[in-house]
Amino acid sequence: MAKQQFEFVRLLDNERRVGPTLASVSRHWQQAQECFLFVSPHDDDVVIGGGLMILSALKEKVPVHVAVVTDGAMGYCSAAEKDNISEIRRRESFAAFRKLGVPKSNIHWLGFPDCQLTLFQGRRPATAGEAGAVMGFTGLQNSFTELLRRVKPNQVFLPTNADLHPDHQIVHRELLISCFHAAGDIWPELGEPIKRTPYLHELAIYCNFPSPPKLRIKAPEAAMKKKLDAVLEFKSQKQIQSLVDSLAKAGPWEYLRPVEFSFYNPIVYKNRFDEPPRTVHMGL
């Protein structure tokens, strides 16, 4: 008989935590404060890489928000869809996230032009009608900072920066710095600062992680079917069935990698210079 509950395995230094819930394997879980934000460069990315995580979070009564960064305008696979693919993909996205259980009100469309994110790095005054405008400015850092302050997630999920797609790499870089903007006093018109920077987790979409993941999710059969059915909603993407076949063949697992920061501290390097194995005085 197929197992009917999730299983989570988290690797922590020399410890291996195994449990039936995210809370049971977490170091920092605070149920009342938990709020997850999934940042999807394209509408289908976090369904592919994080559909099981979304389902498990909702099962544990954690509010889930999804931010779709680009408008999908370059995702057409036939000439007939070229002029309306953005609207087609928006409808597909609502259907996919509905199957996962994400409320429509928790889906945030940032509206940046697909495959043109290089033009929207940073923050600048917006011209009339320019994409991504919020409070008179545009740019990924502007939109991400406003969104983080409005949603106030304590955990954020996004595709790994090892993915080949430039949009994934840019979103990763811009979101990370935006987490620090959101926790600071900069740009007060974008809302009150968040209390602390959220925990960040990478999802694998197309490529392996740059270093090994630390969390594994194993889903029950019913949850895996929900994920695959959600991915299938992106019907305009002609290769979607082959992708679903690959996901099904790979099995009911997802892996996540924590994004960890090591801020500069000169003490880290002090002993390398103060206590060398042998001192040679040159030129004396």
VOKOLTOR-336772 format. One line per 4 residues: their letters; for each residue x, y, z of N, C-alpha, C, O. Coordinates in steps of 0.1 Angstrom, whole numbers. Layout:
% VOKOLTOR-336772
A> X:Y:Z:X:Y:Z:X:Y:Z:X:Y:Z; ...
% end
This chain:
% VOKOLTOR-336772
MAKQ> 9:-12:0:0:0:0:9:12:0:19:13:8; 5:22:-9:13:34:-10:13:43:3:2:43:10; 24:48:7:24:57:19:16:69:17:17:76:6; 7:73:26:-2:84:24:2:97:32:-7:105:34
QFEF> 14:98:36:19:110:42:32:115:36:39:107:30; 35:128:38:48:133:33:59:127:43:56:124:54; 71:127:37:83:124:45:93:135:42:96:138:30; 99:141:53:109:151:51:122:146:57:122:141:68
VRLL> 133:148:50:146:145:55:155:158:54:157:163:43; 160:163:65:168:175:65:182:171:71:183:165:81; 192:176:64:206:173:68:211:186:75:211:197:69; 215:184:87:220:196:95:234:192:101:234:184:111
DNER> 244:197:95:258:193:100:259:178:100:259:172:90; 261:172:112:262:158:113:249:151:117:249:139:121; 238:158:116:225:153:121:216:151:108:217:159:99; 209:140:109:199:137:98:185:137:105:182:127:113
RVGP> 177:147:102:163:148:108:153:142:99:153:145:87; 145:133:103:134:127:95:121:129:102:120:127:114; 111:133:95:98:135:101:87:136:91:89:137:79; 74:136:95:62:136:86:58:150:82:49:152:74
TLAS> 64:161:89:60:174:86:72:183:85:83:180:89; 70:195:78:81:205:78:85:209:92:97:211:95; 75:211:100:77:216:113:86:206:121:95:211:129; 84:193:119:92:183:127:107:183:123:114:178:131
VSRH> 111:188:112:125:188:108:131:201:108:143:203:104; 124:212:112:129:225:111:136:230:124:133:225:134; 146:239:122:153:244:133:146:257:138:148:261:150; 138:264:130:133:277:133:118:278:132:112:289:132
WQQA> 111:267:132:96:268:129:88:275:140:90:272:151; 80:285:135:71:292:144:58:293:137:56:301:129; 49:284:141:36:282:133:29:295:130:25:297:119; 28:303:140:20:315:139:27:325:129:20:334:123
QECF> 40:325:128:47:334:119:50:328:105:55:336:97; 47:316:103:51:310:90:43:316:79:31:316:79; 50:320:68:44:325:56:54:323:45:65:328:46; 50:316:34:59:312:24:57:320:11:45:322:7
LFVS> 67:325:5:66:332:-8:75:324:-18:87:322:-16; 69:320:-29:75:313:-40:77:323:-51:67:328:-57; 89:326:-55:92:335:-66:95:328:-79:105:321:-80; 87:330:-89:87:322:-101:91:331:-113:83:339:-117
PHDD> 103:330:-118:107:339:-130:97:338:-141:93:348:-147; 92:325:-144:82:323:-153:71:315:-146:73:309:-136; 59:315:-152:47:311:-144:48:296:-140:42:292:-130; 55:288:-148:55:273:-145:66:269:-136:67:257:-131
DVVI> 76:277:-133:89:273:-127:87:267:-113:92:256:-110; 79:274:-105:78:269:-91:68:258:-90:69:250:-80; 60:256:-100:51:244:-100:60:232:-103:59:221:-97; 69:233:-113:78:222:-116:88:219:-105:90:207:-101
GGGL> 94:229:-99:105:227:-89:100:227:-75:107:221:-66; 88:232:-72:83:233:-58:69:230:-56:63:233:-45; 62:223:-65:48:219:-64:46:211:-51:36:213:-44; 55:202:-48:53:193:-36:55:202:-23:48:200:-13
MILS> 64:211:-24:66:219:-12:54:228:-10:50:230:2; 48:233:-20:36:241:-19:25:233:-13:18:238:-3; 23:221:-18:12:212:-12:15:209:2:6:209:10; 27:206:6:30:203:20:28:215:29:24:213:40
ALKE> 32:227:24:30:239:33:15:241:35:12:244:46; 7:240:25:-7:243:26:-13:232:36:-22:235:43; -8:220:35:-13:209:44:-10:213:59:-17:209:67; 1:220:61:5:224:74:-1:238:78:4:244:88
KVPV> -11:243:70:-18:255:73:-9:267:72:-11:277:79; 1:267:63:10:278:61:5:286:49:3:280:39; 3:299:51:-1:307:39:10:307:28:22:308:31; 6:305:16:15:304:5:11:315:-5:0:316:-9
HVAV> 22:323:-9:20:333:-19:30:329:-31:40:323:-29; 26:333:-43:34:331:-55:35:344:-62:26:350:-65; 48:347:-66:50:359:-74:55:354:-87:66:348:-88; 48:358:-98:52:355:-112:59:367:-117:52:378:-119
VTDG> 72:366:-120:80:378:-124:77:383:-138:76:395:-140; 77:374:-148:76:379:-162:62:376:-167:54:369:-162; 59:382:-179:46:382:-185:44:370:-194:33:368:-199; 54:362:-197:53:350:-205:52:353:-220:48:344:-228
AMGY> 55:365:-224:52:369:-238:61:362:-248:58:361:-260; 72:357:-244:81:350:-253:79:334:-252:87:327:-258; 68:330:-246:66:316:-244:56:310:-255:51:299:-253; 54:316:-266:45:311:-276:52:300:-284:64:301:-288
CSAA> 44:290:-287:49:278:-295:42:277:-309:44:268:-316; 33:287:-312:27:287:-325:24:302:-329:22:310:-320; 24:305:-342:22:318:-346:9:324:-342:7:336:-339; -1:315:-341:-15:319:-337:-15:325:-323:-24:332:-320
EKDN> -6:320:-314:-6:325:-300:3:336:-297:4:341:-286; 10:341:-308:21:351:-305:16:363:-299:22:369:-290; 4:368:-303:-1:381:-297:-9:380:-285:-12:390:-278; -13:368:-281:-21:366:-269:-16:356:-259:-23:351:-250
ISEI> -3:352:-261:2:341:-252:3:346:-237:1:337:-228; 5:358:-235:5:363:-221:-8:360:-214:-8:355:-202; -19:363:-220:-32:360:-214:-35:345:-213:-41:341:-203; -31:338:-223:-32:323:-223:-25:318:-211:-30:310:-203
RRRE> -13:322:-209:-4:316:-198:-10:321:-184:-8:314:-175; -15:333:-184:-21:337:-171:-33:328:-167:-34:324:-156; -41:325:-177:-52:316:-174:-47:302:-170:-52:296:-161; -37:297:-177:-31:284:-173:-25:284:-159:-26:275:-152
SFAA> -19:296:-156:-13:297:-143:-24:296:-132:-22:289:-122; -35:304:-133:-45:303:-123:-50:289:-122:-53:284:-111; -52:282:-133:-57:268:-132:-47:259:-125:-51:251:-117; -34:261:-128:-24:252:-122:-23:255:-107:-23:245:-99
FRKL> -23:268:-103:-22:271:-88:-35:267:-81:-34:264:-69; -46:268:-88:-58:263:-82:-58:248:-78:-63:244:-68; -52:241:-87:-51:226:-85:-42:223:-73:-43:214:-66; -32:232:-70:-23:230:-59:-29:236:-46:-25:233:-35
GVPK> -40:244:-47:-47:250:-36:-42:264:-32:-46:269:-21; -35:271:-41:-31:284:-38:-42:294:-41:-47:294:-53; -47:302:-32:-58:312:-35:-54:321:-46:-42:326:-47; -63:325:-54:-61:334:-65:-56:348:-60:-47:354:-66
SNIH> -60:352:-48:-56:364:-43:-42:364:-38:-36:375:-36; -36:352:-37:-22:351:-33:-12:350:-44:0:347:-42; -17:351:-56:-8:351:-68:-6:365:-73:-15:373:-75; 7:369:-73:11:383:-76:18:383:-89:28:377:-91
WLGF> 13:392:-98:19:393:-112:27:405:-112:22:416:-111; 40:404:-114:49:416:-114:50:422:-128:53:434:-129; 47:414:-139:45:420:-152:58:425:-159:57:433:-168; 70:419:-156:82:423:-164:82:416:-177:78:404:-178
PDCQ> 88:422:-187:88:415:-200:97:403:-200:108:403:-196; 91:392:-205:98:379:-206:111:380:-214:111:387:-225; 121:375:-209:134:375:-216:141:388:-217:150:390:-225; 136:398:-210:142:412:-210:146:417:-196:147:429:-194
LTLF> 148:407:-187:151:412:-173:164:419:-171:166:426:-161; 173:417:-181:186:425:-180:183:440:-180:191:448:-174; 172:444:-186:168:458:-187:162:463:-174:160:475:-173; 158:454:-165:151:458:-153:158:455:-140:152:453:-130
QGRR> 171:454:-141:179:451:-129:180:465:-121:180:475:-127; 180:464:-108:181:475:-100:168:483:-98:157:476:-97; 168:496:-98:157:504:-96:159:518:-102:170:523:-102; 148:523:-109:150:536:-115:136:542:-117:126:535:-116
PATA> 135:555:-119:122:561:-121:115:556:-133:122:554:-144; 102:553:-132:95:547:-143:90:557:-153:86:568:-149; 90:554:-166:84:563:-176:69:559:-177:65:549:-172; 62:568:-183:47:565:-184:44:552:-191:49:549:-202
GEAG> 37:544:-184:33:531:-190:43:520:-189:41:509:-195; 55:522:-183:65:513:-183:62:501:-174:55:502:-164; 66:489:-178:64:476:-171:69:477:-157:80:482:-155; 62:470:-148:67:468:-135:67:480:-126:74:480:-115
AVMG> 60:491:-130:60:503:-122:53:501:-109:41:497:-108; 59:506:-98:53:506:-84:58:519:-77:70:521:-76; 49:527:-73:52:539:-66:61:548:-74:70:554:-69; 59:549:-87:67:558:-96:80:553:-100:88:560:-107
FTGL> 84:541:-96:97:535:-100:95:521:-106:84:515:-104; 105:517:-113:104:503:-119:118:496:-116:127:503:-111; 118:483:-119:130:476:-116:127:464:-107:118:465:-98; 134:453:-108:132:441:-100:134:444:-85:126:439:-77
QNSF> 144:452:-81:146:455:-67:135:463:-61:131:461:-50; 129:472:-69:118:480:-65:106:471:-62:100:471:-52; 102:462:-72:91:453:-71:93:443:-60:83:440:-52; 104:437:-59:107:427:-49:106:433:-35:101:427:-26
TELL> 112:445:-33:112:451:-20:98:454:-15:94:451:-4; 90:459:-24:76:463:-21:68:450:-18:60:450:-8; 70:439:-26:63:427:-24:67:420:-10:58:416:-3; 80:420:-7:84:414:5:78:422:17:75:416:27
RRVK> 78:435:17:72:443:28:57:441:29:52:442:40; 51:439:18:36:437:18:32:423:23:23:421:31; 39:413:17:35:399:21:41:394:34:35:387:42; 53:399:37:61:396:49:63:381:51:59:375:61
PNQV> 69:375:41:72:360:43:84:358:52:93:367:53; 84:347:59:95:344:67:104:333:60:115:330:64; 99:327:49:106:318:41:103:321:26:92:323:22; 114:321:18:112:324:4:119:313:-4:130:308:-1
FLPT> 113:310:-15:117:299:-24:119:304:-38:110:311:-43; 130:300:-45:132:305:-58:141:295:-66:148:288:-59; 141:296:-79:150:287:-87:165:289:-84:169:301:-82; 173:279:-84:187:280:-82:193:289:-93:189:289:-104
NADL> 204:296:-89:211:305:-98:220:296:-107:226:302:-116; 220:283:-105:228:274:-115:220:271:-127:225:265:-137; 207:275:-127:199:272:-140:205:280:-151:210:291:-149; 204:275:-163:209:281:-175:202:294:-179:208:303:-185
HPDH> 189:294:-176:181:306:-181:185:319:-175:185:320:-162; 189:329:-183:193:342:-177:182:348:-167:186:354:-157; 170:346:-171:159:351:-162:160:346:-148:158:353:-138; 163:333:-147:164:326:-134:176:332:-126:175:334:-114
QIVH> 187:334:-133:199:339:-127:197:354:-122:201:357:-111; 190:362:-130:188:376:-126:178:377:-115:181:384:-105; 168:369:-115:158:369:-104:165:365:-91:162:371:-81; 173:355:-92:180:350:-80:189:362:-74:188:365:-62
RELL> 196:368:-82:205:379:-77:198:391:-72:201:396:-61; 187:395:-79:180:407:-76:171:404:-63:169:413:-55; 166:392:-62:158:389:-50:166:389:-37:162:394:-27; 178:383:-38:187:383:-26:190:396:-21:189:399:-8
ISCF> 194:406:-29:197:419:-24:184:426:-19:184:434:-10; 173:423:-26:160:429:-22:156:425:-8:149:432:-1; 159:413:-4:156:408:10:162:418:20:157:420:30; 174:422:17:181:431:26:176:446:25:175:453:35
HAAG> 172:450:13:165:463:12:152:462:20:149:472:27; 145:452:19:132:451:25:133:451:41:123:456:47; 144:447:46:146:447:61:152:460:65:153:462:77; 156:469:56:162:481:60:153:493:59:141:491:56
DIWP> 158:505:60:150:517:60:149:524:46:142:534:45; 156:518:37:157:524:23:143:524:17:135:514:19; 140:533:9:127:534:0:115:533:9:107:523:7; 112:542:18:101:541:28:88:541:21:78:536:27
ELGE> 86:546:9:73:546:2:69:532:-2:57:530:-6; 78:522:-1:75:509:-5:69:500:7:67:488:6; 67:507:19:62:500:30:71:499:42:83:503:41; 65:494:53:73:493:65:83:482:64:80:471:58
PIKR> 95:483:69:105:473:68:101:460:75:94:460:85; 105:449:69:102:436:75:111:434:87:122:440:88; 107:426:97:115:425:110:128:418:108:138:421:115; 129:409:99:142:402:96:142:396:82:131:394:76
TPYL> 153:394:76:154:388:63:149:374:64:152:367:73; 141:370:54:136:356:54:146:346:51:157:348:45; 143:333:55:152:322:51:149:320:37:138:321:32; 160:316:29:159:315:15:163:300:11:172:294:17
HELA> 155:295:1:157:281:-3:157:281:-18:148:287:-25; 166:273:-24:166:272:-39:159:259:-43:159:249:-36; 152:260:-54:145:249:-61:153:245:-74:158:254:-80; 153:233:-77:160:228:-90:149:228:-100:139:220:-99
IYCN> 151:235:-111:141:234:-122:147:227:-134:142:216:-138; 159:232:-139:165:225:-151:179:220:-148:183:210:-155; 186:226:-139:200:222:-137:202:218:-122:194:221:-114; 213:210:-120:217:207:-107:220:219:-98:224:229:-104
FPSP> 219:217:-85:223:228:-76:239:230:-77:246:221:-80; 243:242:-73:258:244:-73:265:237:-62:277:235:-62; 258:233:-51:263:225:-40:251:216:-36:239:220:-38; 253:205:-28:243:196:-25:231:202:-17:233:211:-9
PKLR> 219:198:-20:207:202:-12:208:197:2:215:187:5; 199:203:11:199:199:25:185:194:29:184:189:40; 175:195:20:162:190:24:156:182:13:157:185:1; 150:170:16:143:162:7:129:160:11:126:158:23
IKAP> 120:161:1:106:159:3:102:146:-5:105:145:-16; 95:137:2:89:126:-5:74:127:-3:69:128:8; 67:127:-14:53:129:-14:45:116:-15:49:107:-22; 33:116:-9:24:105:-12:19:105:-26:20:116:-33
EAAM> 14:94:-31:10:93:-45:0:104:-49:1:109:-60; -10:107:-40:-20:117:-43:-14:130:-45:-19:138:-54; -5:134:-37:2:147:-38:10:148:-51:10:158:-58; 17:138:-54:25:138:-67:16:139:-79:19:146:-88
KKKL> 4:132:-78:-5:134:-90:-10:148:-91:-12:153:-102; -13:155:-79:-17:169:-80:-7:177:-86:-10:186:-94; 6:175:-83:16:183:-89:17:181:-104:17:191:-112; 17:168:-108:17:166:-123:5:171:-130:7:177:-141
DAVL> -7:170:-124:-19:176:-130:-17:191:-131:-22:197:-141; -11:198:-121:-9:212:-122:0:216:-133:-2:226:-140; 11:209:-134:21:211:-145:14:210:-159:17:218:-168; 5:200:-160:-2:198:-173:-11:209:-177:-15:210:-188
EFKS> -14:218:-167:-23:229:-171:-16:239:-180:-23:247:-187; -3:239:-181:4:248:-190:4:242:-204:15:238:-210; -7:240:-210:-9:233:-223:-3:241:-234:0:234:-244; -2:254:-233:4:261:-245:19:258:-247:24:260:-258
QKQI> 25:252:-237:39:248:-238:39:234:-244:37:224:-237; 42:233:-257:40:220:-264:48:208:-258:45:197:-261; 59:211:-251:67:201:-246:63:196:-232:70:189:-226; 51:201:-227:48:199:-213:45:184:-210:49:180:-199
QSLV> 40:177:-219:38:163:-217:51:155:-214:52:146:-206; 61:158:-222:74:151:-221:80:155:-207:87:147:-201; 78:168:-203:83:172:-190:76:165:-179:82:160:-169; 63:163:-180:55:156:-170:60:141:-169:61:135:-158
DSLA> 62:135:-181:67:122:-181:80:120:-174:83:111:-167; 89:130:-176:102:130:-169:101:132:-154:107:125:-146; 92:141:-150:89:142:-136:84:130:-129:88:126:-118; 74:123:-136:68:111:-131:79:100:-130:79:93:-120
KAGP> 87:99:-140:97:89:-140:107:91:-128:112:82:-123; 110:104:-126:120:107:-115:115:104:-101:123:102:-92; 102:103:-100:97:99:-87:91:111:-78:93:122:-82; 85:107:-67:78:117:-59:87:125:-49:84:127:-37
WEYL> 98:130:-54:107:137:-46:110:151:-51:109:154:-63; 112:160:-42:118:173:-45:130:176:-35:129:171:-23; 139:183:-39:151:187:-31:152:202:-31:150:209:-40; 156:207:-19:158:221:-17:172:224:-11:177:216:-3
RPVE> 178:235:-15:191:239:-10:190:252:-3:184:262:-9; 194:253:10:194:266:17:204:276:11:215:272:7; 200:289:10:209:299:6:215:305:19:208:311:27; 228:303:21:234:308:33:244:319:30:251:319:20
FSFY> 245:329:39:253:340:37:265:340:47:262:336:59; 276:343:43:288:345:52:292:359:51:300:363:42; 287:368:60:291:382:60:306:384:64:311:376:73; 312:393:58:326:396:61:329:398:76:322:407:82
NPIV> 338:391:81:343:393:95:358:391:95:362:379:93; 366:401:98:380:399:97:386:389:107:397:384:105; 379:386:118:383:376:127:385:363:121:393:355:125; 377:360:111:378:347:104:392:345:98:396:333:98
YKNR> 398:355:94:411:354:88:423:357:97:435:355:93; 421:362:109:431:367:118:442:357:121:454:359:119; 438:345:124:447:334:128:456:330:117:467:325:119; 451:331:105:459:327:93:472:335:92:482:330:87
FDEP> 472:347:98:483:356:97:491:358:110:503:360:110; 483:357:121:490:359:134:497:346:139:506:348:147; 493:335:135:499:322:140:503:313:128:498:302:127; 513:318:120:517:309:109:526:298:114:532:299:125
PRTV> 527:287:107:535:276:111:550:280:112:558:274:120; 554:289:103:568:293:103:569:307:98:563:310:88; 577:316:105:578:330:100:592:332:93:602:328:99; 591:337:82:603:341:74:603:356:72:594:361:66
HMGL> 613:363:78:614:378:76:622:381:64:634:378:63; 615:386:54:621:389:41:628:403:41:622:413:46; 639:404:35:646:417:33:652:424:46:654:436:46; 654:416:56:659:422:69:674:417:71:680:421:80
% end
